[in-house]
Amino acid sequence: MRALNGWLERQTSWNWCSNRARSLIVVLLAGMCTEVVVVSSAAAQEKTDLSTTALAQTPKDAAMFATSINMGKAWQDFAKGPFVARLRGVRYVQTLERELAEQWSIPDGPLGQVRSTLQNPNVKNILDLLSDMGSHECFFYADDDLCDSIEALVQFQTDMLAVVQENPAALGDFFSKLDRADVDRIRIPTLVFGFRLTNDENARLQLDALEGIIRLAGGQIEPLKPALKKLSRADLNDGQTLTMTFDTSLIPVDAVPEENRAVVERVVEMLEGRSVSLSMGVKSKILMIAISEQLNVIDEFGQSPEKLLDHEAMAVLKQADLNELRGVSFASRRWRESQWNANFGHYFRNLSAQLSGAIGLASEIPDAQQWKEDIARDAQQLDERIGDLAPGFGDMLAWNRATSSGAEGWAYDWSKNAMLDNGAPIGVLTHAGANSLMLFGFKQKNVEAVSDLFDYLMDKAPGHIERFINAAEQDEDDRKLAIDVFEESWPLLEDAVEIFREKIMPSLNSNETLFSFAANWTTQELGPSLPPAAEPLPLPELAVACKLNDRDLFMKGCEDLYEVFDEAVELVRELNPEGVPADYRIPRPRETSVGSATSYYYEELSQAISLAGFQPQLMVADDVIVIGFSDRQVRDMVVAQPFKTRPAWMKDSTPVASVVYFDAGGMFAAVRPWVKYGLMMTGVPLDEPFPTPPSPFTIPSGNDLLQIWDCFTAAGKSAGTMQVDENGPSIARWVWVSQ
């Protein structure tokens, strides 16, 4: 950063700009055509004192919290990191830097005019403030009343849908009967955004300027004059605030047309005495923006007797290595419960309300009321079973820190994990393949609540489906035929489910699954309408591998499923003898031996796309099944080999529930041949500039763009694991390494 500043000082009149604004502009220039990749320098940083962060000022009962720390250091690390270094090593970028510097020094040029604008003292002060805001700590928190707001809204929605389910026409009465207590339960939550500053005098100056602009502009517009009366300023011992309050007095009831006035007056009556405030202020060298129904959120910030730093969950953070700390986030147990309830607490009941509403509109359904009651009962039962899937929520804490080669982070979740289980080792990881760009492997639990939910659906679905057929089919003959088809086919579905439960799933009872994405399958031929590529073009490969415990049982289950499919064909033949040939049955896949494994595929599918190596298939070995469409990838994954793409802390004996790996740099490298192919398709030689209108800057060639693209491989690689503990927190750990 200092070197780049010095270079700019030699090339332009750069000293007018403050250090912070200079750093900000340097980063913006260096970040042209970039992806933000934070890379730490090797320089040591003192251990972060958590008592100097927003953790020591945010209330302990905050619903959620997030902070970014030492942002200026992160920007500097980025500017000195491999991405910017490689980018500035590109000859075209070096030329562009020189031309930018020349244009910057020309008063009448476009950049010179920008420079002149930035030299304006008012603009300079704003830039200084923005730079100051982006150089230290930026945080956000939501008060515990956010949970109240979510729960109240969910309950209101549930009550409303219950009315719709009973009688859609009664919705108007529902709203008219709402009382003040109903409305008061729905609150505007307290949300606070904060930026730590070193120069709060400048922030106060800008706050004064903002107040002046609002009062000047508002005073010129008649409809805004009442709102100005709600604009207030408060001077604090260590700062000041500017607050705009919104309440029912700002609603122009007299201006509402007579036919709508009753509704507006009803709204005013229900909201009388309530207000929402939007505040901006500076306190204790922190610039804050707050939205709340309270008027003094900023004034009282930091005065809560118990702080988030005192929370018992913070014990693991206090014991961690806090050198180069970059960020901390927290979510309370109550917040996570409210999120679950909002999304899943009334999931089936909300769906059933829509169906019941449609049934209520169909007057020709003879047992509509009974059907709606049955739907409501079953929806209630299903929601209770979904509730059994809730993981027993706890608090969640995560943090990350920069390292000499990238970054690393941890997340502690005190919820009881209901879905994943530790495996030591996760055997299916040995089938990740040799060159995955991205993979996700995990070991799941057998969750009884999932089986109960599915059993209930299978038990109750037939009755509702038959009722739906009776309601949908107006012709009596068509109705009878549809019922007959359903009654004959439903047992076949039950047979298929039974085969899955009794044979397929037990043969895979290790419950280990792996998703792998690669790009080592290539082609140079893209069909008759496109010219061939000069070099191989990587194609995406996606495959799923599952640990296999009993190959014979799995194959028997597959054979039994095909017999069920044949029975389905026979049923169709009985209903329409001429629709299916007499000797037709579901074709069996072809088989090819691959060592001790067997590949099962359909030739018709393989020929559907004319790409060499395209072969959708299921390959079965003694210890794994692999499903994919790239023959290269499937053959690679079916052979067990050492798991290489693992984080350093993970050994074969390390008990983990999941592993993730992502090679971002490899992704960019895999796409590069396609970028080159696209550039060549333009017809412009790669070493010649693109034809464009006249410009004061050098126009890049295709090779220039490819060199810039190559810089993005600095995005590097990341990997992580999760470990679950029945009696403690689940711990996720990740690492990112730049290249």
Number of C-alpha atoms within 10 A of each C-alpha: 17 11 9 14 17 12 13 18 14 11 15 15 13 17 13 12 16 15 13 19 21 20 22 22 16 18 18 12 12 21 16 11 11 15 13 13 21 23 28 26 22 12 9 11 13 9 11 16 11 14 10 10 19 27 25 17 18 24 25 20 17 22 22 24 22 21 22 22 24 18 18 19 19 23 22 21 23 23 25 19 21 24 29 23 15 17 24 18 14 17 13 20 21 13 14 17 17 15 15 18 20 15 20 22 18 14 13 12 14 13 17 18 16 13 18 13 13 18 14 10 10 14 12 17 19 17 20 22 23 17 21 24 23 21 24 19 23 24 22 20 24 25 21 20 20 21 23 19 18 20 20 20 17 20 18 16 15 18 13 18 22 21 19 20 27 18 14 19 14 14 17 10 10 13 10 11 10 11 11 12 9 12 15 13 15 18 19 19 20 21 19 22 18 22 23 24 25 14 14 20 14 16 26 19 14 16 20 15 13 13 17 12 12 13 17 12 13 16 15 10 9 9 12 15 14 15 18 17 12 16 18 13 17 12 13 13 8 12 20 21 23 20 22 18 20 17 16 17 14 14 15 11 16 10 8 14 10 10 7 10 14 13 13 16 16 12 14 17 13 18 15 13 10 14 16 18 22 19 23 21 26 27 23 15 18 24 25 22 21 24 22 22 18 17 18 15 21 26 19 10 15 18 11 14 8 15 18 20 21 13 13 10 19 17 11 11 18 12 8 11 12 19 15 24 25 22 20 21 19 24 20 23 19 20 25 19 20 22 16 16 18 18 11 18 22 23 17 19 24 21 14 22 24 16 14 26 20 14 20 21 13 12 10 10 16 10 11 18 14 10 19 20 14 15 22 22 13 19 20 18 17 21 19 16 18 19 17 17 18 19 15 14 18 19 21 22 22 21 22 22 20 26 20 15 18 24 21 20 19 20 21 24 23 24 21 19 21 18 14 22 22 19 22 13 17 25 22 26 30 19 26 30 24 18 18 23 21 23 23 20 25 26 26 19 17 15 13 11 16 14 13 15 18 13 12 15 14 15 9 13 12 14 12 13 13 17 15 14 16 18 16 11 15 10 9 10 10 13 17 14 13 16 18 13 14 15 13 13 15 13 12 17 15 12 14 20 15 14 20 18 14 14 20 22 17 17 22 21 16 20 22 25 24 24 20 24 20 24 22 19 18 17 16 15 16 13 11 7 6 9 12 15 18 12 13 16 24 19 17 15 22 19 22 21 26 26 25 27 18 17 18 12 18 23 15 14 23 17 14 17 20 16 15 19 18 16 16 18 16 17 16 16 16 12 13 10 12 10 10 15 10 10 5 11 16 13 10 11 13 12 14 12 12 14 10 10 18 19 22 19 19 15 13 10 13 17 13 10 12 11 17 15 16 19 23 22 25 21 25 24 20 15 19 26 26 26 23 22 20 25 19 16 27 27 17 17 28 28 19 17 14 12 16 13 23 16 18 9 10 14 13 14 10 14 18 26 27 25 25 21 23 20 23 19 20 22 19 19 18 20 16 18 18 17 17 19 17 13 19 15 13 11 9 14 14 18 11 13 15 16 10 7 6 8 7 10 13 13 17 17 19 22 17 19 17 16 19 22 18 18 24 26 22 24 25 21 22 23 22 23 24 22 21 25 17 12 8 13 19 20 20 20 20 20 22 24 18 22 17
